[in-house]
Amino acid sequence: MRGKERIYMEKRWEALDAIFNPKSVAVIGASDNPGKLGSHVMRSLTEGKYPGRIFPVNPGREEIFGIKTYPSLLHIPDEADLSVILLPAEQVPKTILEKRTWGQACYIAILFIRKRLVNSNYASLTL
């Protein structure tokens, strides 16, 4: 394998390793509210004995499941190998731009698309 091809393949393996074997995970939209997906991800990591560092990100909380919580990615003291984004779809682009400023490139975005329904009383419901 030539030099450029080898470097390309090494970068691809590093990216896969960051997804499947991360040493640290940022959970953007972390929560301890059992009705929120951020709670399920945090519970899976903590109860599943994830061996790496967990960086919960939630601007409204100081601690989640006994772990110090950060108001944004920019406040995390170390770079996470992987970020799981659990935010409404309209917030994801801003978060990805913040991540690029921060320097991390591997992430998984779980998008929430809000649908509005209007019932017969014209009350707006968000699903």
C-alpha positions in Angstrom: 0.0 0.0 0.0 1.3 3.4 -0.9 1.8 6.2 1.6 -1.4 8.2 0.9 -3.5 5.0 0.7 -2.1 3.8 4.0 -2.8 7.1 5.8 -6.4 7.1 4.4 -7.0 3.6 5.6 -5.5 4.4 9.1 -7.9 7.4 9.4 -10.9 5.2 8.4 -9.9 2.6 11.1 -9.5 5.4 13.7 -13.0 6.7 12.9 -14.5 3.2 13.2 -12.6 2.6 16.4 -14.1 5.9 17.8 -17.6 4.7 17.0 -17.3 1.0 18.2 -14.7 1.4 20.9 -14.7 4.9 22.2 -12.6 5.8 25.2 -15.0 8.6 26.1 -18.6 9.6 25.2 -20.3 12.9 25.3 -24.1 12.5 25.7 -25.6 15.8 24.3 -29.1 16.0 25.7 -28.4 13.8 28.7 -31.2 13.5 31.3 -32.3 11.6 34.3 -35.9 12.0 33.4 -37.0 8.4 32.6 -39.3 9.7 29.9 -36.5 11.1 27.8 -34.1 9.2 25.5 -31.2 11.0 27.1 -32.0 9.2 30.3 -32.0 5.8 28.5 -28.6 6.4 27.0 -27.1 7.6 30.3 -28.6 4.6 32.1 -27.3 2.2 29.4 -23.8 3.6 29.8 -23.8 3.7 33.6 -25.6 0.4 34.4 -23.8 -1.3 31.5 -20.5 -0.5 33.2 -19.1 1.5 30.3 -15.4 1.6 31.1 -14.6 5.0 29.5 -15.4 8.6 30.6 -18.9 9.9 30.2 -19.5 13.6 29.6 -23.3 14.4 30.0 -24.2 17.7 28.3 -27.3 19.5 29.6 -27.2 23.3 30.3 -29.9 23.0 32.9 -28.3 20.4 35.1 -25.2 20.2 37.3 -25.2 16.4 37.7 -26.9 13.4 36.1 -26.7 9.9 37.6 -24.0 11.2 39.9 -21.8 12.4 37.0 -20.8 16.1 36.6 -22.8 17.6 33.7 -21.5 20.3 31.3 -23.6 23.1 29.8 -22.1 22.6 26.3 -19.4 20.7 24.5 -17.1 23.7 24.8 -17.1 23.2 28.6 -15.9 19.6 28.6 -12.3 19.4 29.9 -11.2 16.6 27.5 -12.1 15.7 23.9 -14.7 12.8 23.7 -14.1 10.1 21.1 -17.8 10.0 20.3 -20.8 12.2 20.9 -24.4 11.0 20.9 -26.7 13.9 20.0 -30.2 13.5 21.5 -31.7 16.8 20.6 -34.6 18.1 18.6 -33.7 18.1 14.9 -33.6 21.9 14.6 -30.8 22.0 17.2 -28.5 19.4 15.6 -26.8 21.7 13.0 -25.8 24.2 15.7 -24.5 21.3 17.8 -22.4 19.9 15.0 -20.9 23.3 14.2 -20.0 23.6 17.9 -18.4 20.1 17.8 -16.3 21.1 14.8 -15.1 24.2 16.7 -14.3 21.9 19.6 -12.4 19.5 17.3 -14.3 16.3 17.5 -15.6 14.7 14.3 -17.3 11.4 15.3 -20.9 11.6 16.4 -24.2 9.8 16.2 -27.3 12.1 15.9 -30.6 10.7 17.0 -33.1 13.2 15.5 -36.4 14.1 17.0 -38.8 15.5 14.4 -41.7 17.3 16.1 -45.1 16.9 14.4 -47.9 19.2 15.3 -51.5 18.0 15.3 -54.5 20.2 15.8 -57.5 18.6 17.5 -61.1 19.6 17.1 -60.8 22.2 19.8 -57.8 23.7 17.9 -55.4 22.9 20.7 -51.9 22.3 19.4 -50.3 19.0 20.5 -46.6 18.1 20.1 -45.8 14.5 19.6 
